[in-house]
Amino acid sequence: MQKEYFKSTLSPLVLFVYNRPWHTHQTIKHLQANYLADQTNLFIYSDGPKDVQDNSKIKEVRNYLNTITGFRKVTLIKREKNWGLAESIINGTTEIIDRYHKVIVLEDDLITSPNFLDYMNKALGYYQDNQRIYSISGYNHPTNLMPIPNDYQSDVYFTPRASSWGWATWRDRWEKADWSISDFDRFLSNKQQQKQFNQGGDDLTRMLALQMEGKIDSWAIRWCYTHYKNQALAVWPVKSYINNIGLDGTGSHYKGKEVRKYRNIDLNQTKEVNFANKAIIDDEIIKNFHKVYRHKTSTRFIKRLKNYIFPKVK
């Protein structure tokens, strides 16, 4: 028998936005269509400008945000200075999770299924007491990129890698993160540890090294490292509740050609979720998952995507 899904109140939703009015509008519009939107407290962190050229678009975004309805309550936090994505997400998530003990997080270029909030809250409730689970992902790779075995019984699977494209966690897990990566030198000298970390993808150690060298500024790679350090797992849906529309070349950190390989057009519309009771990694699924991040096939994509997900330090 499935556990009780919802425990106490619904999770707050935190949205991080910057200077893309159209993308922000699409993200909000789809969130408003979620079944639990009118019961959800929405917190929006609007980052400040890097330079004067950003002012007009940021003003346009904020004018739109002031008109938003359809949620239980909307709280807009306007940054006067530019925090950057990593610092903004770490700080904003910490502020909200300290108050509510759990959080769902989105960025301003993610389209959600109407079932997204329902699924995320159910997953947070279902796995709350499982201390091996550190995060919930709303995204999954398209099936043509990462096939799921036909005989797989659950609607979710487990990986050692966290997702940054629509995710959730709990305070007691978030507090385990060492954002300074104080043991990096020891990790870098231990090939076995690097091999274990890279079970979530061949790119992970490389990304962490770039972070520590100051060549990228990423909260996400450090959150993945937190999972590794604690032998933790992330829950991923078999069918995605998220489509990323930010890989279109319009972003301030991503200027490459549009990437359609990772696009999810047909999002999960099923309200019932068959959660796996035991947090066990499926051998065939993790093999297919790892192929997505295999060095030979992912290097070009990682290079193109790096400045989008992991903006450079200024």
Buried (B, 14 or more C-beta within 10 A) or exposed (E): EEBEBBBEEBBBBBBBBBBBBBBBBBBBEBBBEBBBBEEBBBBBBBBBBBEEEBEEBBEBBBEBBEEBEBBBEBEBBEBEEBBBBBBBBBBBBBBBBEEBBBBBBBBBBBBBBBBBBBBBBBBBBBBBEBEBBBBBBBBBBBBEBBEBEEEEEBBBBBBBBBBBBBBBBBBEBBEEBEBEBEEBEEBBEEEEBBEBBBBBBBBBBBBBBBBBEEEBBBBBBBBBBBBBBBEBBBBBBBBBBBBBBBBBEBBBBBEBEEBEEBBBEEBBEEEEBEBBEEBEEBEEBBEBBBBBBEEEEBBEBBEBBBBBBBBEEE
